[in-house]
């Protein structure tokens, strides 16, 4: 299973200029042992979005959407 599948993200719809950020996020997720808990995923998404913003990298908008949904306790 991939992180995109867990987050219910259709990887084919990710814009080309955002694919580096998705690759980075997927690598970090695997380095952390592929966590599936809401708390761990929330922290991972938050850090990845901050990393991208700090390094002026584009990231898929759906990452921010999923982060906010998890913070509110919503299903996606």
PDB file of N, CA, C, O and CB in Angstrom:
ATOM      1  N   UNK A   1       0.851  -1.173   0.000  1.00  0.00           N
ATOM      2  CA  UNK A   1       0.000   0.000   0.000  1.00  0.00           C
ATOM      3  C   UNK A   1       0.900   1.241   0.000  1.00  0.00           C
ATOM      4  O   UNK A   1       1.981   1.244   0.589  1.00  0.00           O
ATOM      5  CB  UNK A   1      -0.970  -0.005   1.230  1.00  0.00           C
ATOM      6  N   UNK A   2       0.432   2.280  -0.667  1.00  0.00           N
ATOM      7  CA  UNK A   2       1.177   3.529  -0.722  1.00  0.00           C
ATOM      8  C   UNK A   2       0.483   4.580   0.142  1.00  0.00           C
ATOM      9  O   UNK A   2      -0.665   4.416   0.555  1.00  0.00           O
ATOM     10  CB  UNK A   2       1.313   4.024  -2.181  1.00  0.00           C
ATOM     11  N   UNK A   3       1.202   5.644   0.396  1.00  0.00           N
ATOM     12  CA  UNK A   3       0.618   6.749   1.162  1.00  0.00           C
ATOM     13  C   UNK A   3      -0.544   7.375   0.393  1.00  0.00           C
ATOM     14  O   UNK A   3      -1.555   7.744   0.990  1.00  0.00           O
ATOM     15  CB  UNK A   3       1.689   7.819   1.478  1.00  0.00           C
ATOM     16  N   UNK A   4      -0.406   7.495  -0.912  1.00  0.00           N
ATOM     17  CA  UNK A   4      -1.483   8.066  -1.723  1.00  0.00           C
ATOM     18  C   UNK A   4      -2.762   7.241  -1.579  1.00  0.00           C
ATOM     19  O   UNK A   4      -3.859   7.797  -1.526  1.00  0.00           O
ATOM     20  CB  UNK A   4      -1.061   8.141  -3.205  1.00  0.00           C
ATOM     21  N   UNK A   5      -2.622   5.929  -1.517  1.00  0.00           N
ATOM     22  CA  UNK A   5      -3.801   5.067  -1.343  1.00  0.00           C
ATOM     23  C   UNK A   5      -4.427   5.275   0.035  1.00  0.00           C
ATOM     24  O   UNK A   5      -5.649   5.336   0.163  1.00  0.00           O
ATOM     25  CB  UNK A   5      -3.419   3.582  -1.533  1.00  0.00           C
ATOM     26  N   UNK A   6      -3.591   5.383   1.057  1.00  0.00           N
ATOM     27  CA  UNK A   6      -4.104   5.601   2.415  1.00  0.00           C
ATOM     28  C   UNK A   6      -4.853   6.929   2.506  1.00  0.00           C
ATOM     29  O   UNK A   6      -5.897   7.026   3.150  1.00  0.00           O
ATOM     30  CB  UNK A   6      -2.951   5.572   3.439  1.00  0.00           C
ATOM     31  N   UNK A   7      -4.303   7.945   1.852  1.00  0.00           N
ATOM     32  CA  UNK A   7      -4.914   9.278   1.880  1.00  0.00           C
ATOM     33  C   UNK A   7      -6.002   9.426   0.823  1.00  0.00           C
ATOM     34  O   UNK A   7      -6.597  10.495   0.683  1.00  0.00           O
ATOM     35  CB  UNK A   7      -3.851  10.348   1.675  1.00  0.00           C
ATOM     36  N   UNK A   8      -6.257   8.363   0.087  1.00  0.00           N
ATOM     37  CA  UNK A   8      -7.254   8.361  -0.983  1.00  0.00           C
ATOM     38  C   UNK A   8      -7.012   9.480  -1.990  1.00  0.00           C
ATOM     39  O   UNK A   8      -7.901  10.268  -2.313  1.00  0.00           O
ATOM     40  CB  UNK A   8      -8.651   8.490  -0.396  1.00  0.00           C
ATOM     41  N   UNK A   9      -5.769   9.516  -2.472  1.00  0.00           N
ATOM     42  CA  UNK A   9      -5.366  10.500  -3.470  1.00  0.00           C
ATOM     43  C   UNK A   9      -5.153   9.774  -4.787  1.00  0.00           C
ATOM     44  O   UNK A   9      -4.432   8.778  -4.843  1.00  0.00           O
ATOM     45  CB  UNK A   9      -4.074  11.266  -3.033  1.00  0.00           C
ATOM     46  N   UNK A  10      -5.779  10.268  -5.845  1.00  0.00           N
ATOM     47  CA  UNK A  10      -5.584   9.710  -7.172  1.00  0.00           C
ATOM     48  C   UNK A  10      -4.284  10.276  -7.731  1.00  0.00           C
ATOM     49  O   UNK A  10      -4.232  11.421  -8.181  1.00  0.00           O
ATOM     50  CB  UNK A  10      -6.797  10.030  -8.111  1.00  0.00           C
ATOM     51  N   UNK A  11      -3.237   9.458  -7.697  1.00  0.00           N
ATOM     52  CA  UNK A  11      -1.907   9.919  -8.104  1.00  0.00           C
ATOM     53  C   UNK A  11      -1.857  10.363  -9.557  1.00  0.00           C
ATOM     54  O   UNK A  11      -0.994  11.158  -9.930  1.00  0.00           O
ATOM     55  CB  UNK A  11      -0.893   8.827  -7.881  1.00  0.00           C
ATOM     56  N   UNK A  12      -2.762   9.865 -10.376  1.00  0.00           N
ATOM     57  CA  UNK A  12      -2.759  10.262 -11.787  1.00  0.00           C
ATOM     58  C   UNK A  12      -3.240  11.700 -11.980  1.00  0.00           C
ATOM     59  O   UNK A  12      -3.040  12.288 -13.043  1.00  0.00           O
ATOM     60  CB  UNK A  12      -3.635   9.315 -12.597  1.00  0.00           C
ATOM     61  N   UNK A  13      -3.867  12.258 -10.959  1.00  0.00           N
ATOM     62  CA  UNK A  13      -4.378  13.634 -11.060  1.00  0.00           C
ATOM     63  C   UNK A  13      -3.439  14.665 -10.448  1.00  0.00           C
ATOM     64  O   UNK A  13      -3.758  15.853 -10.415  1.00  0.00           O
ATOM     65  CB  UNK A  13      -5.728  13.731 -10.387  1.00  0.00           C
ATOM     66  N   UNK A  14      -2.285  14.219  -9.964  1.00  0.00           N
ATOM     67  CA  UNK A  14      -1.312  15.141  -9.375  1.00  0.00           C
ATOM     68  C   UNK A  14      -0.621  15.900 -10.513  1.00  0.00           C
ATOM     69  O   UNK A  14      -0.088  15.275 -11.429  1.00  0.00           O
ATOM     70  CB  UNK A  14      -0.261  14.371  -8.485  1.00  0.00           C
ATOM     71  N   UNK A  15      -0.622  17.223 -10.470  1.00  0.00           N
ATOM     72  CA  UNK A  15       0.058  17.998 -11.517  1.00  0.00           C
ATOM     73  C   UNK A  15       1.555  17.668 -11.570  1.00  0.00           C
ATOM     74  O   UNK A  15       2.170  17.353 -10.551  1.00  0.00           O
ATOM     75  CB  UNK A  15      -0.140  19.508 -11.277  1.00  0.00           C
ATOM     76  N   UNK A  16       2.116  17.746 -12.752  1.00  0.00           N
ATOM     77  CA  UNK A  16       3.524  17.396 -12.955  1.00  0.00           C
ATOM     78  C   UNK A  16       4.459  18.200 -12.050  1.00  0.00           C
ATOM     79  O   UNK A  16       5.446  17.664 -11.545  1.00  0.00           O
ATOM     80  CB  UNK A  16       3.908  17.617 -14.409  1.00  0.00           C
ATOM     81  N   UNK A  17       4.153  19.476 -11.845  1.00  0.00           N
ATOM     82  CA  UNK A  17       5.043  20.308 -11.030  1.00  0.00           C
ATOM     83  C   UNK A  17       4.910  20.037  -9.530  1.00  0.00           C
ATOM     84  O   UNK A  17       5.618  20.648  -8.729  1.00  0.00           O
ATOM     85  CB  UNK A  17       4.764  21.769 -11.302  1.00  0.00           C
ATOM     86  N   UNK A  18       4.020  19.136  -9.145  1.00  0.00           N
ATOM     87  CA  UNK A  18       3.840  18.766  -7.738  1.00  0.00           C
ATOM     88  C   UNK A  18       4.343  17.349  -7.446  1.00  0.00           C
ATOM     89  O   UNK A  18       4.305  16.902  -6.300  1.00  0.00           O
ATOM     90  CB  UNK A  18       2.366  18.880  -7.355  1.00  0.00           C
ATOM     91  N   UNK A  19       4.801  16.657  -8.456  1.00  0.00           N
ATOM     92  CA  UNK A  19       5.199  15.261  -8.266  1.00  0.00           C
ATOM     93  C   UNK A  19       6.430  15.106  -7.395  1.00  0.00           C
ATOM     94  O   UNK A  19       6.560  14.099  -6.698  1.00  0.00           O
ATOM     95  CB  UNK A  19       5.451  14.618  -9.595  1.00  0.00           C
ATOM     96  N   UNK A  20       7.346  16.081  -7.412  1.00  0.00           N
ATOM     97  CA  UNK A  20       8.515  15.996  -6.540  1.00  0.00           C
ATOM     98  C   UNK A  20       8.070  15.987  -5.081  1.00  0.00           C
ATOM     99  O   UNK A  20       8.582  15.206  -4.280  1.00  0.00           O
ATOM    100  CB  UNK A  20       9.487  17.171  -6.806  1.00  0.00           C
ATOM    101  N   UNK A  21       7.125  16.846  -4.737  1.00  0.00           N
ATOM    102  CA  UNK A  21       6.626  16.917  -3.360  1.00  0.00           C
ATOM    103  C   UNK A  21       5.967  15.604  -2.957  1.00  0.00           C
ATOM    104  O   UNK A  21       6.150  15.146  -1.829  1.00  0.00           O
ATOM    105  CB  UNK A  21       5.628  18.081  -3.205  1.00  0.00           C
ATOM    106  N   UNK A  22       5.205  14.991  -3.854  1.00  0.00           N
ATOM    107  CA  UNK A  22       4.580  13.699  -3.544  1.00  0.00           C
ATOM    108  C   UNK A  22       5.632  12.623  -3.356  1.00  0.00           C
ATOM    109  O   UNK A  22       5.507  11.779  -2.469  1.00  0.00           O
ATOM    110  CB  UNK A  22       3.604  13.289  -4.653  1.00  0.00           C
ATOM    111  N   UNK A  23       6.663  12.646  -4.180  1.00  0.00           N
ATOM    112  CA  UNK A  23       7.751  11.679  -4.031  1.00  0.00           C
ATOM    113  C   UNK A  23       8.466  11.859  -2.704  1.00  0.00           C
ATOM    114  O   UNK A  23       8.793  10.886  -2.025  1.00  0.00           O
ATOM    115  CB  UNK A  23       8.746  11.812  -5.181  1.00  0.00           C
ATOM    116  N   UNK A  24       8.709  13.121  -2.336  1.00  0.00           N
ATOM    117  CA  UNK A  24       9.340  13.420  -1.052  1.00  0.00           C
ATOM    118  C   UNK A  24       8.479  12.902   0.094  1.00  0.00           C
ATOM    119  O   UNK A  24       8.985  12.272   1.023  1.00  0.00           O
ATOM    120  CB  UNK A  24       9.577  14.937  -0.901  1.00  0.00           C
ATOM    121  N   UNK A  25       7.197  13.165   0.025  1.00  0.00           N
ATOM    122  CA  UNK A  25       6.276  12.748   1.077  1.00  0.00           C
ATOM    123  C   UNK A  25       6.239  11.229   1.187  1.00  0.00           C
ATOM    124  O   UNK A  25       6.253  10.687   2.292  1.00  0.00           O
ATOM    125  CB  UNK A  25       4.870  13.297   0.808  1.00  0.00           C
ATOM    126  N   UNK A  26       6.192  10.552   0.074  1.00  0.00           N
ATOM    127  CA  UNK A  26       6.158   9.084   0.072  1.00  0.00           C
ATOM    128  C   UNK A  26       7.447   8.514   0.681  1.00  0.00           C
ATOM    129  O   UNK A  26       7.399   7.562   1.460  1.00  0.00           O
ATOM    130  CB  UNK A  26       5.962   8.547  -1.373  1.00  0.00           C
ATOM    131  N   UNK A  27       8.592   9.096   0.325  1.00  0.00           N
ATOM    132  CA  UNK A  27       9.889   8.636   0.894  1.00  0.00           C
ATOM    133  C   UNK A  27       9.932   8.846   2.401  1.00  0.00           C
ATOM    134  O   UNK A  27      10.334   7.952   3.145  1.00  0.00           O
ATOM    135  CB  UNK A  27      11.076   9.386   0.231  1.00  0.00           C
ATOM    136  N   UNK A  28       9.521  10.021   2.848  1.00  0.00           N
ATOM    137  CA  UNK A  28       9.523  10.305   4.295  1.00  0.00           C
ATOM    138  C   UNK A  28       8.607   9.334   5.041  1.00  0.00           C
ATOM    139  O   UNK A  28       8.950   8.858   6.124  1.00  0.00           O
ATOM    140  CB  UNK A  28       9.077  11.765   4.563  1.00  0.00           C
ATOM    141  N   UNK A  29       7.446   9.044   4.459  1.00  0.00           N
ATOM    142  CA  UNK A  29       6.483   8.124   5.051  1.00  0.00           C
ATOM    143  C   UNK A  29       7.115   6.748   5.220  1.00  0.00           C
ATOM    144  O   UNK A  29       6.978   6.121   6.270  1.00  0.00           O
ATOM    145  CB  UNK A  29       5.211   8.033   4.184  1.00  0.00           C
ATOM    146  N   UNK A  30       7.805   6.283   4.186  1.00  0.00           N
ATOM    147  CA  UNK A  30       8.460   4.965   4.268  1.00  0.00           C
ATOM    148  C   UNK A  30       9.608   4.981   5.279  1.00  0.00           C
ATOM    149  O   UNK A  30       9.797   4.010   6.012  1.00  0.00           O
ATOM    150  CB  UNK A  30       8.988   4.540   2.882  1.00  0.00           C
ATOM    151  N   UNK A  31      10.373   6.071   5.323  1.00  0.00           N
ATOM    152  CA  UNK A  31      11.468   6.196   6.295  1.00  0.00           C
ATOM    153  C   UNK A  31      10.952   6.124   7.726  1.00  0.00           C
ATOM    154  O   UNK A  31      11.646   5.628   8.614  1.00  0.00           O
ATOM    155  CB  UNK A  31      12.224   7.513   6.081  1.00  0.00           C
ATOM    156  N   UNK A  32       9.749   6.610   7.952  1.00  0.00           N
ATOM    157  CA  UNK A  32       9.144   6.605   9.286  1.00  0.00           C
ATOM    158  C   UNK A  32       8.451   5.287   9.610  1.00  0.00           C
ATOM    159  O   UNK A  32       7.822   5.156  10.660  1.00  0.00           O
ATOM    160  CB  UNK A  32       8.151   7.739   9.406  1.00  0.00           C
ATOM    161  N   UNK A  33       8.565   4.312   8.713  1.00  0.00           N
ATOM    162  CA  UNK A  33       7.970   3.009   8.971  1.00  0.00           C
ATOM    163  C   UNK A  33       6.557   2.859   8.441  1.00  0.00           C
ATOM    164  O   UNK A  33       5.829   1.967   8.877  1.00  0.00           O
ATOM    165  CB  UNK A  33       7.971   2.747  10.426  1.00  0.00           C
ATOM    166  N   UNK A  34       6.155   3.707   7.514  1.00  0.00           N
ATOM    167  CA  UNK A  34       4.830   3.659   6.894  1.00  0.00           C
ATOM    168  C   UNK A  34       3.688   3.706   7.911  1.00  0.00           C
ATOM    169  O   UNK A  34       2.835   2.819   7.924  1.00  0.00           O
ATOM    170  CB  UNK A  34       4.706   2.409   6.061  1.00  0.00           C
ATOM    171  N   UNK A  35       3.667   4.737   8.764  1.00  0.00           N
ATOM    172  CA  UNK A  35       2.605   4.817   9.771  1.00  0.00           C
ATOM    173  C   UNK A  35       1.237   5.034   9.129  1.00  0.00           C
ATOM    174  O   UNK A  35       1.125   5.633   8.059  1.00  0.00           O
ATOM    175  CB  UNK A  35       2.898   5.947  10.761  1.00  0.00           C
ATOM    176  N   UNK A  36       0.209   4.539   9.795  1.00  0.00           N
ATOM    177  CA  UNK A  36      -1.152   4.714   9.285  1.00  0.00           C
ATOM    178  C   UNK A  36      -2.060   5.436  10.277  1.00  0.00           C
ATOM    179  O   UNK A  36      -3.214   5.720   9.957  1.00  0.00           O
ATOM    180  CB  UNK A  36      -1.749   3.367   8.938  1.00  0.00           C
ATOM    181  N   UNK A  37      -1.564   5.733  11.463  1.00  0.00           N
ATOM    182  CA  UNK A  37      -2.360   6.431  12.467  1.00  0.00           C
ATOM    183  C   UNK A  37      -2.578   7.888  12.100  1.00  0.00           C
ATOM    184  O   UNK A  37      -1.732   8.526  11.475  1.00  0.00           O
ATOM    185  CB  UNK A  37      -1.692   6.339  13.823  1.00  0.00           C
ATOM    186  N   UNK A  38      -3.717   8.390  12.498  1.00  0.00           N
ATOM    187  CA  UNK A  38      -4.081   9.771  12.174  1.00  0.00           C
ATOM    188  C   UNK A  38      -3.057  10.762  12.720  1.00  0.00           C
ATOM    189  O   UNK A  38      -2.668  11.700  12.024  1.00  0.00           O
ATOM    190  CB  UNK A  38      -5.467  10.098  12.729  1.00  0.00           C
ATOM    191  N   UNK A  39      -2.626  10.561  13.946  1.00  0.00           N
ATOM    192  CA  UNK A  39      -1.673  11.489  14.558  1.00  0.00           C
ATOM    193  C   UNK A  39      -0.359  11.541  13.783  1.00  0.00           C
ATOM    194  O   UNK A  39       0.164  12.622  13.512  1.00  0.00           O
ATOM    195  CB  UNK A  39      -1.404  11.089  16.005  1.00  0.00           C
ATOM    196  N   UNK A  40       0.171  10.370  13.428  1.00  0.00           N
ATOM    197  CA  UNK A  40       1.433  10.300  12.693  1.00  0.00           C
ATOM    198  C   UNK A  40       1.286  10.884  11.290  1.00  0.00           C
ATOM    199  O   UNK A  40       2.172  11.595  10.815  1.00  0.00           O
ATOM    200  CB  UNK A  40       1.923   8.850  12.611  1.00  0.00           C
ATOM    201  N   UNK A  41       0.183  10.588  10.637  1.00  0.00           N
ATOM    202  CA  UNK A  41      -0.035  11.116   9.290  1.00  0.00           C
ATOM    203  C   UNK A  41      -0.228  12.625   9.306  1.00  0.00           C
ATOM    204  O   UNK A  41       0.248  13.327   8.414  1.00  0.00           O
ATOM    205  CB  UNK A  41      -1.244  10.445   8.647  1.00  0.00           C
ATOM    206  N   UNK A  42      -0.922  13.120  10.313  1.00  0.00           N
ATOM    207  CA  UNK A  42      -1.112  14.563  10.447  1.00  0.00           C
ATOM    208  C   UNK A  42       0.227  15.262  10.615  1.00  0.00           C
ATOM    209  O   UNK A  42       0.486  16.279   9.971  1.00  0.00           O
ATOM    210  CB  UNK A  42      -2.030  14.881  11.635  1.00  0.00           C
ATOM    211  N   UNK A  43       1.067  14.726  11.469  1.00  0.00           N
ATOM    212  CA  UNK A  43       2.392  15.319  11.694  1.00  0.00           C
ATOM    213  C   UNK A  43       3.227  15.255  10.421  1.00  0.00           C
ATOM    214  O   UNK A  43       3.900  16.225  10.072  1.00  0.00           O
ATOM    215  CB  UNK A  43       3.125  14.598  12.850  1.00  0.00           C
ATOM    216  N   UNK A  44       3.189  14.132   9.732  1.00  0.00           N
ATOM    217  CA  UNK A  44       3.943  13.968   8.493  1.00  0.00           C
ATOM    218  C   UNK A  44       3.492  14.975   7.437  1.00  0.00           C
ATOM    219  O   UNK A  44       4.324  15.632   6.811  1.00  0.00           O
ATOM    220  CB  UNK A  44       3.788  12.540   7.960  1.00  0.00           C
ATOM    221  N   UNK A  45       2.198  15.098   7.240  1.00  0.00           N
ATOM    222  CA  UNK A  45       1.686  16.054   6.252  1.00  0.00           C
ATOM    223  C   UNK A  45       2.057  17.485   6.613  1.00  0.00           C
ATOM    224  O   UNK A  45       2.464  18.263   5.750  1.00  0.00           O
ATOM    225  CB  UNK A  45       0.170  15.929   6.129  1.00  0.00           C
ATOM    226  N   UNK A  46       1.915  17.827   7.881  1.00  0.00           N
ATOM    227  CA  UNK A  46       2.248  19.182   8.325  1.00  0.00           C
ATOM    228  C   UNK A  46       3.714  19.496   8.050  1.00  0.00           C
ATOM    229  O   UNK A  46       4.035  20.561   7.522  1.00  0.00           O
ATOM    230  CB  UNK A  46       1.942  19.348   9.823  1.00  0.00           C
ATOM    231  N   UNK A  47       4.597  18.578   8.404  1.00  0.00           N
ATOM    232  CA  UNK A  47       6.030  18.801   8.184  1.00  0.00           C
ATOM    233  C   UNK A  47       6.379  18.849   6.700  1.00  0.00           C
ATOM    234  O   UNK A  47       7.213  19.650   6.279  1.00  0.00           O
ATOM    235  CB  UNK A  47       6.842  17.707   8.865  1.00  0.00           C
ATOM    236  N   UNK A  48       5.739  17.992   5.913  1.00  0.00           N
ATOM    237  CA  UNK A  48       6.016  17.972   4.474  1.00  0.00           C
ATOM    238  C   UNK A  48       5.550  19.269   3.809  1.00  0.00           C
ATOM    239  O   UNK A  48       6.249  19.817   2.956  1.00  0.00           O
ATOM    240  CB  UNK A  48       5.331  16.760   3.812  1.00  0.00           C
ATOM    241  N   UNK A  49       4.380  19.754   4.196  1.00  0.00           N
ATOM    242  CA  UNK A  49       3.875  21.007   3.629  1.00  0.00           C
ATOM    243  C   UNK A  49       4.786  22.171   4.018  1.00  0.00           C
ATOM    244  O   UNK A  49       5.072  23.038   3.193  1.00  0.00           O
ATOM    245  CB  UNK A  49       2.428  21.277   4.105  1.00  0.00           C
ATOM    246  N   UNK A  50       5.237  22.190   5.261  1.00  0.00           N
ATOM    247  CA  UNK A  50       6.167  23.239   5.702  1.00  0.00           C
ATOM    248  C   UNK A  50       7.493  23.144   4.948  1.00  0.00           C
ATOM    249  O   UNK A  50       8.054  24.166   4.552  1.00  0.00           O
ATOM    250  CB  UNK A  50       6.416  23.137   7.223  1.00  0.00           C
ATOM    251  N   UNK A  51       7.998  21.928   4.746  1.00  0.00           N
ATOM    252  CA  UNK A  51       9.238  21.727   3.996  1.00  0.00           C
ATOM    253  C   UNK A  51       9.088  22.294   2.591  1.00  0.00           C
ATOM    254  O   UNK A  51       9.962  23.014   2.108  1.00  0.00           O
ATOM    255  CB  UNK A  51       9.612  20.225   3.937  1.00  0.00           C
ATOM    256  N   UNK A  52       7.986  21.970   1.943  1.00  0.00           N
ATOM    257  CA  UNK A  52       7.756  22.464   0.585  1.00  0.00           C
ATOM    258  C   UNK A  52       7.657  23.989   0.562  1.00  0.00           C
ATOM    259  O   UNK A  52       8.241  24.640  -0.304  1.00  0.00           O
ATOM    260  CB  UNK A  52       6.479  21.845   0.002  1.00  0.00           C
ATOM    261  N   UNK A  53       6.929  24.546   1.499  1.00  0.00           N
ATOM    262  CA  UNK A  53       6.783  26.000   1.555  1.00  0.00           C
ATOM    263  C   UNK A  53       8.134  26.680   1.807  1.00  0.00           C
ATOM    264  O   UNK A  53       8.460  27.682   1.171  1.00  0.00           O
ATOM    265  CB  UNK A  53       5.778  26.393   2.652  1.00  0.00           C
ATOM    266  N   UNK A  54       8.904  26.134   2.728  1.00  0.00           N
ATOM    267  CA  UNK A  54      10.210  26.705   3.042  1.00  0.00           C
ATOM    268  C   UNK A  54      11.172  26.656   1.861  1.00  0.00           C
ATOM    269  O   UNK A  54      12.032  27.523   1.713  1.00  0.00           O
ATOM    270  CB  UNK A  54      10.815  25.981   4.216  1.00  0.00           C
ATOM    271  N   UNK A  55      11.019  25.630   1.021  1.00  0.00           N
ATOM    272  CA  UNK A  55      11.918  25.437  -0.116  1.00  0.00           C
ATOM    273  C   UNK A  55      11.284  25.841  -1.446  1.00  0.00           C
ATOM    274  O   UNK A  55      11.787  25.506  -2.518  1.00  0.00           O
ATOM    275  CB  UNK A  55      12.354  23.993  -0.184  1.00  0.00           C
ATOM    276  N   UNK A  56      10.168  26.569  -1.355  1.00  0.00           N
ATOM    277  CA  UNK A  56       9.468  27.088  -2.521  1.00  0.00           C
ATOM    278  C   UNK A  56       9.146  25.991  -3.537  1.00  0.00           C
ATOM    279  O   UNK A  56       9.304  26.172  -4.744  1.00  0.00           O
ATOM    280  CB  UNK A  56      10.297  28.171  -3.180  1.00  0.00           C
ATOM    281  N   UNK A  57       8.692  24.854  -3.019  1.00  0.00           N
ATOM    282  CA  UNK A  57       8.280  23.742  -3.864  1.00  0.00           C
ATOM    283  C   UNK A  57       6.756  23.693  -3.893  1.00  0.00           C
ATOM    284  O   UNK A  57       6.102  23.915  -2.874  1.00  0.00           O
ATOM    285  CB  UNK A  57       8.876  22.394  -3.352  1.00  0.00           C
ATOM    286  N   UNK A  58       6.200  23.404  -5.050  1.00  0.00           N
ATOM    287  CA  UNK A  58       4.744  23.253  -5.158  1.00  0.00           C
ATOM    288  C   UNK A  58       4.361  21.886  -4.644  1.00  0.00           C
ATOM    289  O   UNK A  58       5.060  20.902  -4.882  1.00  0.00           O
ATOM    290  CB  UNK A  58       4.256  23.446  -6.623  1.00  0.00           C
ATOM    291  N   UNK A  59       3.253  21.829  -3.941  1.00  0.00           N
ATOM    292  CA  UNK A  59       2.727  20.561  -3.465  1.00  0.00           C
ATOM    293  C   UNK A  59       1.250  20.486  -3.857  1.00  0.00           C
ATOM    294  O   UNK A  59       0.588  21.511  -4.017  1.00  0.00           O
ATOM    295  CB  UNK A  59       2.917  20.411  -1.916  1.00  0.00           C
ATOM    296  N   UNK A  60       0.743  19.262  -4.009  1.00  0.00           N
ATOM    297  CA  UNK A  60      -0.666  19.131  -4.403  1.00  0.00           C
ATOM    298  C   UNK A  60      -1.598  19.707  -3.334  1.00  0.00           C
ATOM    299  O   UNK A  60      -1.404  19.464  -2.143  1.00  0.00           O
ATOM    300  CB  UNK A  60      -1.012  17.653  -4.660  1.00  0.00           C
ATOM    301  N   UNK A  61      -2.583  20.451  -3.747  1.00  0.00           N
ATOM    302  CA  UNK A  61      -3.538  21.065  -2.817  1.00  0.00           C
ATOM    303  C   UNK A  61      -4.268  20.032  -1.981  1.00  0.00           C
ATOM    304  O   UNK A  61      -4.717  20.321  -0.872  1.00  0.00           O
ATOM    305  CB  UNK A  61      -4.545  21.902  -3.577  1.00  0.00           C
ATOM    306  N   UNK A  62      -4.383  18.825  -2.520  1.00  0.00           N
ATOM    307  CA  UNK A  62      -5.091  17.781  -1.798  1.00  0.00           C
ATOM    308  C   UNK A  62      -4.370  17.416  -0.492  1.00  0.00           C
ATOM    309  O   UNK A  62      -5.007  16.920   0.437  1.00  0.00           O
ATOM    310  CB  UNK A  62      -5.243  16.543  -2.684  1.00  0.00           C
ATOM    311  N   UNK A  63      -3.069  17.652  -0.407  1.00  0.00           N
ATOM    312  CA  UNK A  63      -2.353  17.374   0.843  1.00  0.00           C
ATOM    313  C   UNK A  63      -2.847  18.277   1.959  1.00  0.00           C
ATOM    314  O   UNK A  63      -3.059  17.822   3.083  1.00  0.00           O
ATOM    315  CB  UNK A  63      -0.840  17.553   0.653  1.00  0.00           C
ATOM    316  N   UNK A  64      -3.029  19.548   1.657  1.00  0.00           N
ATOM    317  CA  UNK A  64      -3.539  20.483   2.659  1.00  0.00           C
ATOM    318  C   UNK A  64      -4.984  20.135   3.018  1.00  0.00           C
ATOM    319  O   UNK A  64      -5.381  20.224   4.180  1.00  0.00           O
ATOM    320  CB  UNK A  64      -3.445  21.940   2.142  1.00  0.00           C
ATOM    321  N   UNK A  65      -5.756  19.745   2.024  1.00  0.00           N
ATOM    322  CA  UNK A  65      -7.135  19.324   2.268  1.00  0.00           C
ATOM    323  C   UNK A  65      -7.173  18.130   3.215  1.00  0.00           C
ATOM    324  O   UNK A  65      -7.942  18.126   4.176  1.00  0.00           O
ATOM    325  CB  UNK A  65      -7.835  18.975   0.945  1.00  0.00           C
ATOM    326  N   UNK A  66      -6.342  17.111   2.948  1.00  0.00           N
ATOM    327  CA  UNK A  66      -6.318  15.922   3.810  1.00  0.00           C
ATOM    328  C   UNK A  66      -5.841  16.278   5.217  1.00  0.00           C
ATOM    329  O   UNK A  66      -6.373  15.757   6.197  1.00  0.00           O
ATOM    330  CB  UNK A  66      -5.409  14.835   3.204  1.00  0.00           C
ATOM    331  N   UNK A  67      -4.855  17.150   5.326  1.00  0.00           N
ATOM    332  CA  UNK A  67      -4.368  17.572   6.638  1.00  0.00           C
ATOM    333  C   UNK A  67      -5.498  18.210   7.440  1.00  0.00           C
ATOM    334  O   UNK A  67      -5.711  17.856   8.600  1.00  0.00           O
ATOM    335  CB  UNK A  67      -3.190  18.559   6.490  1.00  0.00           C
ATOM    336  N   UNK A  68      -6.210  19.129   6.842  1.00  0.00           N
ATOM    337  CA  UNK A  68      -7.305  19.812   7.537  1.00  0.00           C
ATOM    338  C   UNK A  68      -8.421  18.835   7.899  1.00  0.00           C
ATOM    339  O   UNK A  68      -9.005  18.936   8.978  1.00  0.00           O
ATOM    340  CB  UNK A  68      -7.863  20.949   6.667  1.00  0.00           C
ATOM    341  N   UNK A  69      -8.723  17.889   7.007  1.00  0.00           N
ATOM    342  CA  UNK A  69      -9.747  16.896   7.295  1.00  0.00           C
ATOM    343  C   UNK A  69      -9.349  16.045   8.494  1.00  0.00           C
ATOM    344  O   UNK A  69     -10.184  15.759   9.352  1.00  0.00           O
ATOM    345  CB  UNK A  69      -9.993  16.009   6.071  1.00  0.00           C
ATOM    346  N   UNK A  70      -8.101  15.642   8.565  1.00  0.00           N
ATOM    347  CA  UNK A  70      -7.648  14.831   9.693  1.00  0.00           C
ATOM    348  C   UNK A  70      -7.651  15.642  10.980  1.00  0.00           C
ATOM    349  O   UNK A  70      -8.006  15.120  12.037  1.00  0.00           O
ATOM    350  CB  UNK A  70      -6.246  14.274   9.423  1.00  0.00           C
ATOM    351  N   UNK A  71      -7.263  16.900  10.909  1.00  0.00           N
ATOM    352  CA  UNK A  71      -7.268  17.746  12.093  1.00  0.00           C
ATOM    353  C   UNK A  71      -8.678  17.940  12.641  1.00  0.00           C
ATOM    354  O   UNK A  71      -8.863  18.067  13.852  1.00  0.00           O
ATOM    355  CB  UNK A  71      -6.646  19.094  11.774  1.00  0.00           C
ATOM    356  N   UNK A  72      -9.665  17.962  11.760  1.00  0.00           N
ATOM    357  CA  UNK A  72     -11.050  18.109  12.180  1.00  0.00           C
ATOM    358  C   UNK A  72     -11.702  16.774  12.529  1.00  0.00           C
ATOM    359  O   UNK A  72     -12.835  16.742  13.010  1.00  0.00           O
ATOM    360  CB  UNK A  72     -11.841  18.792  11.097  1.00  0.00           C
ATOM    361  N   UNK A  73     -10.990  15.674  12.288  1.00  0.00           N
ATOM    362  CA  UNK A  73     -11.543  14.353  12.591  1.00  0.00           C
ATOM    363  C   UNK A  73     -12.528  13.857  11.549  1.00  0.00           C
ATOM    364  O   UNK A  73     -13.346  12.981  11.830  1.00  0.00           O
ATOM    365  CB  UNK A  73     -12.215  14.381  13.926  1.00  0.00           C
ATOM    366  N   UNK A  74     -12.455  14.409  10.355  1.00  0.00           N
ATOM    367  CA  UNK A  74     -13.361  14.018   9.284  1.00  0.00           C
ATOM    368  C   UNK A  74     -12.811  12.821   8.512  1.00  0.00           C
ATOM    369  O   UNK A  74     -11.602  12.594   8.477  1.00  0.00           O
ATOM    370  CB  UNK A  74     -13.602  15.193   8.336  1.00  0.00           C
ATOM    371  N   UNK A  75     -13.693  12.080   7.911  1.00  0.00           N
ATOM    372  CA  UNK A  75     -13.301  11.006   6.994  1.00  0.00           C
ATOM    373  C   UNK A  75     -13.124  11.584   5.617  1.00  0.00           C
ATOM    374  O   UNK A  75     -13.701  12.623   5.296  1.00  0.00           O
ATOM    375  CB  UNK A  75     -14.345   9.863   6.974  1.00  0.00           C
ATOM    376  N   UNK A  76     -12.337  10.927   4.801  1.00  0.00           N
ATOM    377  CA  UNK A  76     -12.176  11.394   3.412  1.00  0.00           C
ATOM    378  C   UNK A  76     -12.361  10.265   2.451  1.00  0.00           C
ATOM    379  O   UNK A  76     -12.264  10.463   1.240  1.00  0.00           O
ATOM    380  CB  UNK A  76     -10.810  12.030   3.198  1.00  0.00           C
TER     381      UNK A  76
END
